[in-house]
Structure formats: structure tokens, C-alpha cells
Amino acid sequence: MHPTGTHFNYYQVCKRKLWLFANGINMEHTSDLVYDGKLIQETSYPQRSERYEELEMDGIKIDFYDARNKVIHEIKRSDKVERAHEWQVKYYIHVLERNGVEGVTGILEYPALRHTSQVVMTDEDRKKILEMEKDIEKIIYSDECPPVINAKICRSCSYYEFCYVRETE
């Protein structure tokens, strides 16, 4: 099994979220923030689906790929976890390279912020991705869920109630 882009993103943000998602506990459908993100992606660049193609391979799904220029376009709602977004795009580049596509770059786009960020893969990143893949698989297949991280980002996470709400007797 190859990790998905979502696995790579969650790995950067929270190992618990990664484990929960990978083990079938999916809370995204209850999140207004996730819904807002999908809406931004669908409405920000309506002409995209005509110019770029959707690409699926080895467990990843790239919504907007410019095959002529070899550029991945990843649209995000907020840049609060930009590092995680960067690694997700780098993982997409890695998967394309693994499948023989060389010279791929990425662009992170934050339409609500009117901000874009270039994503380029380095040799050091390639080594790190191989290590991350192993660690992600170790976490996913573990019998134990990682602990709550108690970070500021937890408050806006779709798993917040799952992790922090306690039963009362």
C-alpha cells in the first residue's frame, strides 16, 4: 500500500489524525472548514477543469495537473498548515517521478488570501519522503492510536470533538 496525499498531509499535522483517518474514522463530513475548502476549490477557478486534467495513480488524486508544463496546482483554504500542504505536493511530485515523470513542480494556491507558493523537490526532500513513507505505514498499521497533541490547531480540526469531548457519568 502506498500512502495517499491526505496521509502525507495529516502526518505533518498530527499523527493521531493520520491514524484515525487511515483506520476508517473519518470526520471530514462533519466539518464546515472542510466544506468551505471544497467550495473554494470548486468556485475559485471554474475554467481549470477545461485547461488542466485530474490525475489519479498509486493512491494519490491530483485535481489540477498541467501536463504540458508538468505543474501540479493544489488549492487550499488557508495557509495555517502550509508546511503540510508543501509536503503533500512534494509527495505528489515523488509519485509522478516514481512513475517516470521528471521535472514536475507544484504551486500551492490560497485564493481567499490571494497568495501562491512555489513547490520544488530537492534531493534531500526525496530522501526524507522515503523515511516519511516508512513512518506513515508504521503509524497506520499500529494497534495503538497516537496520543492527543494538545496544539492550537486542534480547535479547528474535524476530529476535535472525537479527541477532546469526554463522557460524563
HUPEKA-V87668 format. One record per residue. N is the residue number from 1. RES is the residue in one letter. PHI is phi in whole degrees, 0 to 359 (* if undefined). PSI is psi in whole degrees, 0 to 359 (NA if undefined). NEAR is the number of other C-alpha atoms within 12 Angstrom. Layout:
N & RES & PHI & PSI & NEAR
N & RES & PHI & PSI & NEAR
//
This chain:
1 & M & * & 132 & 15
2 & H & 263 & 140 & 25
3 & P & 298 & 157 & 36
4 & T & 264 & 173 & 32
5 & G & 298 & 323 & 36
6 & T & 297 & 318 & 32
7 & H & 302 & 315 & 39
8 & F & 296 & 319 & 44
9 & N & 298 & 308 & 33
10 & Y & 296 & 326 & 34
11 & Y & 302 & 322 & 37
12 & Q & 289 & 327 & 27
13 & V & 271 & 309 & 31
14 & C & 197 & 120 & 33
15 & K & 295 & 329 & 29
16 & R & 295 & 315 & 32
17 & K & 300 & 317 & 38
18 & L & 303 & 309 & 37
19 & W & 297 & 314 & 34
20 & L & 299 & 311 & 32
21 & F & 300 & 312 & 31
22 & A & 294 & 336 & 31
23 & N & 260 & 23 & 20
24 & G & 85 & 8 & 12
25 & I & 262 & 97 & 19
26 & N & 248 & 119 & 21
27 & M & 249 & 0 & 24
28 & E & 302 & 327 & 24
29 & H & 294 & 345 & 17
30 & T & 262 & 0 & 18
31 & S & 260 & 124 & 19
32 & D & 294 & 326 & 16
33 & L & 294 & 320 & 21
34 & V & 295 & 318 & 22
35 & Y & 298 & 315 & 18
36 & D & 301 & 319 & 21
37 & G & 297 & 317 & 25
38 & K & 296 & 319 & 21
39 & L & 297 & 317 & 19
40 & I & 299 & 317 & 23
41 & Q & 297 & 319 & 28
42 & E & 286 & 330 & 21
43 & T & 255 & 343 & 17
44 & S & 290 & 320 & 23
45 & Y & 227 & 73 & 22
46 & P & 299 & 334 & 14
47 & Q & 280 & 351 & 13
48 & R & 303 & 316 & 21
49 & S & 295 & 342 & 20
50 & E & 278 & 323 & 13
51 & R & 270 & 325 & 17
52 & Y & 245 & 161 & 23
53 & E & 250 & 157 & 21
54 & E & 273 & 141 & 20
55 & L & 226 & 127 & 24
56 & E & 235 & 131 & 18
57 & M & 195 & 147 & 21
58 & D & 47 & 41 & 20
59 & G & 86 & 359 & 19
60 & I & 252 & 156 & 27
61 & K & 224 & 113 & 26
62 & I & 260 & 119 & 34
63 & D & 287 & 321 & 29
64 & F & 228 & 105 & 32
65 & Y & 239 & 122 & 31
66 & D & 271 & 95 & 24
67 & A & 294 & 326 & 22
68 & R & 295 & 315 & 14
69 & N & 262 & 359 & 17
70 & K & 56 & 52 & 24
71 & V & 236 & 127 & 31
72 & I & 271 & 130 & 40
73 & H & 250 & 117 & 42
74 & E & 244 & 121 & 45
75 & I & 259 & 131 & 39
76 & K & 230 & 155 & 38
77 & R & 285 & 317 & 31
78 & S & 218 & 157 & 28
79 & D & 260 & 19 & 23
80 & K & 299 & 327 & 18
81 & V & 239 & 49 & 25
82 & E & 302 & 324 & 28
83 & R & 301 & 318 & 21
84 & A & 295 & 321 & 26
85 & H & 297 & 318 & 37
86 & E & 299 & 315 & 39
87 & W & 292 & 328 & 37
88 & Q & 297 & 314 & 43
89 & V & 293 & 320 & 45
90 & K & 298 & 324 & 43
91 & Y & 294 & 320 & 46
92 & Y & 301 & 316 & 48
93 & I & 299 & 316 & 40
94 & H & 302 & 315 & 40
95 & V & 296 & 318 & 34
96 & L & 297 & 317 & 31
97 & E & 298 & 319 & 20
98 & R & 298 & 335 & 19
99 & N & 259 & 18 & 14
100 & G & 90 & 7 & 11
101 & V & 262 & 113 & 18
102 & E & 258 & 158 & 17
103 & G & 77 & 24 & 21
104 & V & 277 & 140 & 32
105 & T & 233 & 177 & 32
106 & G & 222 & 158 & 35
107 & I & 229 & 123 & 34
108 & L & 271 & 130 & 35
109 & E & 238 & 130 & 31
110 & Y & 240 & 82 & 27
111 & P & 304 & 320 & 24
112 & A & 295 & 333 & 20
113 & L & 261 & 354 & 17
114 & R & 53 & 50 & 15
115 & H & 224 & 139 & 17
116 & T & 232 & 158 & 23
117 & S & 217 & 130 & 25
118 & Q & 283 & 141 & 22
119 & V & 237 & 121 & 30
120 & V & 232 & 141 & 27
121 & M & 267 & 135 & 29
122 & T & 249 & 168 & 18
123 & D & 297 & 323 & 12
124 & E & 297 & 319 & 12
125 & D & 299 & 320 & 21
126 & R & 299 & 317 & 22
127 & K & 295 & 316 & 16
128 & K & 296 & 322 & 20
129 & I & 298 & 319 & 33
130 & L & 299 & 320 & 22
131 & E & 294 & 316 & 16
132 & M & 297 & 319 & 29
133 & E & 303 & 315 & 29
134 & K & 296 & 316 & 20
135 & D & 294 & 319 & 22
136 & I & 300 & 313 & 34
137 & E & 298 & 320 & 25
138 & K & 299 & 317 & 22
139 & I & 294 & 312 & 30
140 & I & 302 & 317 & 32
141 & Y & 269 & 2 & 20
142 & S & 292 & 147 & 18
143 & D & 282 & 346 & 13
144 & E & 247 & 136 & 14
145 & C & 284 & 132 & 23
146 & P & 299 & 157 & 20
147 & P & 289 & 163 & 17
148 & V & 297 & 141 & 26
149 & I & 266 & 347 & 20
150 & N & 49 & 53 & 16
151 & A & 252 & 162 & 15
152 & K & 303 & 323 & 14
153 & I & 295 & 339 & 17
154 & C & 302 & 325 & 22
155 & R & 298 & 333 & 19
156 & S & 257 & 10 & 21
157 & C & 277 & 143 & 32
158 & S & 293 & 344 & 26
159 & Y & 264 & 5 & 31
160 & Y & 308 & 307 & 27
161 & E & 297 & 322 & 17
162 & F & 300 & 318 & 22
163 & C & 277 & 329 & 25
164 & Y & 245 & 343 & 17
165 & V & 279 & 129 & 11
166 & R & 254 & 147 & 9
167 & E & 286 & 143 & 8
168 & T & 257 & 150 & 4
169 & E & 266 & NA & 3
//
